[in-house]
Amino acid sequence: MPLGTAIHNIEITLGRSGQLARAAAAVVKLIAKEGKSATLKLPSGEVHLISKNCSATVGQVGNVGVNQKSLGRVGSKCWLGKRPVVRGVVMNPVDHPHGGGEGRAPIGRKKPATHWGYPALGIRSRKRNKYSDNLILCDGVNRRDYFFLRLYKNKKYIFLK
């Protein structure tokens, strides 16, 4: 495949069938080929290394305008299984860590929390030292303006803006 090709439904491990870019309108760009590996840029902005022997489908996944479709009313969303989301601050303290207080009270904690008291919003939940860390060359650039680019071979960090 030539560089810059749009692909989807990509195998991460040989023989395990497609695992990357399978959602509607998803597309991944082939940005480099070197030795036995190929470098891909995912929709999240993450740069990922995979084996050249892994299979992929050329082109973009269909159903491109799925997120522009107007459902019209709340009932239509309920038919799709989307339930209403209730904010924690309007609940009672027994139901949520943000609940309780008189009137429109602040959450009463230094940082937001989930229903179960774990930190929410901005906390990275990925396991440290995961086996696939060596294959991820760069985190998604869309998440932050400032980020660290981990170089694949020598694990040095350089600061980018």
N, C-alpha and C positions, 0 to 999 in steps of 0.2 A: 504494500500500500504506500502511496506517496505521502510525504509529510503534509500536514494540514488537512488530512482527510477527516470528515465527520463520521463518527462511528457510534454504535450503541450496543447494548446487550453483550458486555465484555466479560470474559472469564478472568477471574483473579488468579485462580490456581488451575492448572491444566487438568481437564477432564471433569470439572465441577459445574459445568454449564454457566450461562451468563448470570452475572451478579451486579454489574455496574451499569448505570444509565438505562433503566428499564421503565421509568415513569413516563407519562405523557409528555411529549415535546422535549425529552431529554436528549442531549447530544454531547459527545466527548470529542476533543480534538487530539489527533496524533501529532505531537510536537517534535519528537526525536526518536531515532533508532540507533542503538549502539551495541555492538556485539550480539549477545543473545537476548537483550532486553529492549523494550520500547517505553518511551515516556509519554504519558497522557495528561491532558489538562481536563479535569472534571468540571461539571457545571458549578460546583461550589468554589472553584478557583484553586482547589487542591491539585498539586502536581504529583502523579503517582507513577511508579515504575512497575511494569509487569513483564512476563516472559513473552518473547516474540511468537512462541508456539501456541499461545492462548488464542481462542477463537473470538471473533467479533462480527457484528453485522454492519455493513456500510450504510450510512445515511442517518436520518433523524427519526426518532420514534414518532408515530402519528398522533392525532388528536391534539394538534398544536393550540387551538383556541379554547381548551377546556377550562382554563381559569378566567376567561373573559365572559363565559356563559352566565347570563343572569338567571337566577333561580326564581325570581319574582316575589316570593314570600317565604316566611319562616317555615311554613308547613312543608314546602318542597325540600327544604334542607333536612327536616325531620325524617322524611321518607328515605333520605340517603344515609340515615343513621347518625346525623350530627345533632347532638343534644345541646341545649343552652349551657353557657359557661357562667357560673355564678362567682363573683369576686369574693376573695377571702375576707375583705374588710367589712362586708355586709353580713357576715355570718356571726354566730355566737362563738365565744372563746373555746367551747368544747368541740366545735366543728373545725376550726382553723386557727393557726397561730396568729393570724392578723385580726381575728374577730374580737368583738366586744368593744367597750368604751362608750362614752356618752356622745351622741351626735356623730359628726364626721371626725372621729379620732384618728391619729396616725397609727401606723402598724405597731409601734411600741417596741421595735427591735432595731438593731444596728443595720441588719440586712434582711431583705425579703426571704421568706421561707415557704416551702411546699406544705401541703396538707399534713405531711408526716414529720415536719420540723427540719427537713434537710435544706441546705442553702439553695436558693433559686436565683435565676437571672445573672448570667455572667460567670457562673462557676463551671469550669470544665469538668465533664463527667466521664471522659475517656480514661480507661485504665492506663497507668504508667507502665513503661517498658513492655508494651504489647509487641507480639512477634512481628506485626506488619509495620512497626515504626520505621524499620530500615527501608521499606518500600515507598514511604511517603516522603518525597523530597521537599515539599513545601506545603504548609497549612493553607487553608482557603484564604485568599487575599481579600475577599469581600467582607470578612468578619471584622477586621481592624485596619486602621490606617498604618499603624506601626506594627511590624511583626518581625519575627526572626526566621530567617531562611536557613534551614539545616542542610548543610552540604552532605551529600550521600557518603562519600568515601571516608573523609577524615573527621567528620562530626564537629567541624568548627562552626561557630555562629557568626554571622555578619548582620549588621543592623541596616535595614532598608526603610525608606519612607515612601 
